[in-house]
Amino acid sequence: MSLVTASPPVQSFANALKAARTRCRVSQLELSLRLGVSQRHVSFVETGKSQPSRALLSEWLAALELPLGLRNELMLQAGFAPLYTAGDSSKSDGAAAEHALQRLLQAHDPMPAMVLNAQWQVLRVNQGAAKLMGLLMPELAPLIGQQLAACQEGRGPAPSMVDAMLHPHGLLSRMTNQAEVGPAVLTHMRQDAVHEPALRPRVAALQAMLKASLGAKRMERLAPLEPVVTSRFATEAGPLAFFSMFTTFGSPQSIGLASLRVEHLFAADEATDVAMRALAAAA
C-alpha cells in the first residue's frame, strides 16, 4: 500500500485557509456550525485531505468575514475564478458610489467627515475635516492637502491618517486624553492589520509611541466603560471633543468599495458644536 501526499499547491492552500481561520479566532467547531458541515470535513480541508467545492469555499470565506481581496486570493489558490472585481481603493467604482460618498461628506458639514481605506489612508475630506486639520495640525495640514490633491489626480499615494497621528506635530500632540483614546485606536488598528500587512509597521510604531508617552502600565489599564470613546483636543478655538461613527457600503461586490469607510465626527459637547460652526462661518 502506498501513501499519497498532498501536492505543494494543495497543501499551500490548506495552510493558508487554516491560517485565515486562526487569525479570525474561529474554532473548527464554530466554523463547521456556521457552514452546516461536520468538523471532520473542516479538518480534512485544512489538512489538504479534501478539496472544497467553489460554492462551499465561497460560503467558508464569507463565514470568516475575510476581506474581499483575500477571498479572491484564496479562491485562486484553490483553482477557482475570483469572486469579486478588483478596484482601485483610491477612487470609487462607479458614478453612483462617487455621488453617495460626496453626498455623505457634504451633508455632514460643518462637522468633520472623511473617506478612509483599509490602510487608514485619507481619500476625501469635507470642509469641516479640512478646517479641523488646519486647526489641529497647522504645520501638516497644507502638506496633507497637497498630497490628497495629488492622489485624486493619480500622481501619488494618499496621505496616511496614522502618519498624521505619529508626527511630532500631529493629532496626538494636541490630544489631551491620549490614555483613553490611544489604546482604543491601537486596538482598532491591530484588528485591521490582521488582514492588512501594510498596516503592521505603523501599528508597531504607534504602540511604541504610546508606550513612550503613557508608559506600559497605563497602556494596559482598561479605559472607562463609556458609551463611546471621545477624543479631546486643546486648540486655539478652545477645548474640542468629538466621537466617531462609520458608514460603509452594504454588501459590496468590489474590492475597492469594500475597503472604503466614511468616518463622521460628531461634537461631543455644545462648545465643540459652536466652535465648528464658527469656523465654517468664518470662511
Long-range contacts (C-beta under 8 A, 24 or more apart in sequence): 6-47, 6-48, 6-49, 9-77, 10-48, 10-51, 11-48, 12-77, 13-48, 13-74, 13-77, 13-78, 14-45, 14-46, 14-47, 14-48, 16-73, 16-74, 16-77, 17-45, 17-46, 17-60, 17-74, 18-46, 20-61, 20-64, 20-66, 20-70, 20-74, 21-46, 21-64, 23-194, 23-195, 24-64, 24-65, 24-66, 24-194, 26-63, 26-64, 31-60, 31-63, 31-64, 34-63, 35-59, 35-60, 35-63, 51-78, 52-78, 54-78, 54-80, 58-83, 66-195, 67-118, 67-195, 67-196, 67-255, 67-258, 67-259, 68-252, 68-254, 68-255, 68-258, 69-255, 69-259, 70-195, 72-255, 84-253, 84-254, 84-255, 84-258, 85-253, 85-254, 85-255, 86-254, 86-255, 86-256, 87-254, 87-255, 87-256, 87-257, 88-256, 89-117, 89-118, 89-119, 89-123, 89-255, 89-256, 89-259, 89-260, 90-117, 90-121, 90-123, 90-151, 90-152, 90-158, 91-123, 91-152, 91-256, 92-256, 92-257, 92-260, 93-254, 93-256, 93-257, 97-249, 97-257, 101-260, 101-262, 104-247, 104-262, 104-264, 105-262, 108-264, 109-280, 110-276, 110-277, 110-279, 110-280, 111-264, 111-265, 111-266, 111-267, 111-276, 112-242, 112-264, 112-265, 112-276, 113-262, 113-263, 113-264, 113-265, 114-161, 114-262, 114-263, 115-260, 115-261, 115-262, 116-161, 116-260, 116-261, 116-262, 116-263, 117-158, 117-259, 117-260, 117-261, 118-192, 118-195, 118-196, 118-199, 118-259, 119-160, 119-196, 119-198, 119-199, 120-160, 120-161, 120-162, 120-189, 120-192, 120-199, 120-202, 121-157, 121-158, 121-159, 121-160, 121-161, 122-148, 122-158, 122-159, 122-160, 122-161, 122-164, 123-148, 123-151, 123-152, 123-158, 123-260, 124-148, 124-152, 127-280, 127-283, 128-265, 128-276, 128-279, 128-280, 129-265, 131-276, 131-279, 131-280, 131-283, 132-240, 132-265, 132-276, 132-279, 133-164, 135-235, 135-236, 135-237, 135-240, 135-279, 136-171, 136-174, 136-233, 136-235, 137-164, 137-167, 137-169, 137-170, 137-171, 137-174, 139-169, 140-164, 140-167, 140-169, 140-170, 160-202, 162-189, 162-199, 162-202, 162-205, 162-206, 163-202, 165-206, 166-202, 166-205, 166-206, 166-209, 171-233, 172-209, 172-213, 174-233, 174-234, 174-235, 175-231, 175-232, 175-233, 176-232, 176-233, 176-234, 176-239, 177-230, 177-231, 177-232, 178-210, 178-213, 178-214, 179-214, 179-218, 179-221, 179-223, 180-223, 180-224, 180-229, 180-230, 181-229, 181-230, 181-231, 182-206, 182-210, 182-213, 182-214, 182-219, 183-210, 183-219, 183-223, 184-223, 184-229, 186-210, 230-268, 232-268, 237-275, 237-278, 237-279, 238-271, 238-275, 239-271, 239-272, 240-271, 240-272, 240-275, 240-276, 241-267, 241-268, 241-269, 241-271, 241-272, 242-266, 242-267, 242-268, 242-272, 243-268
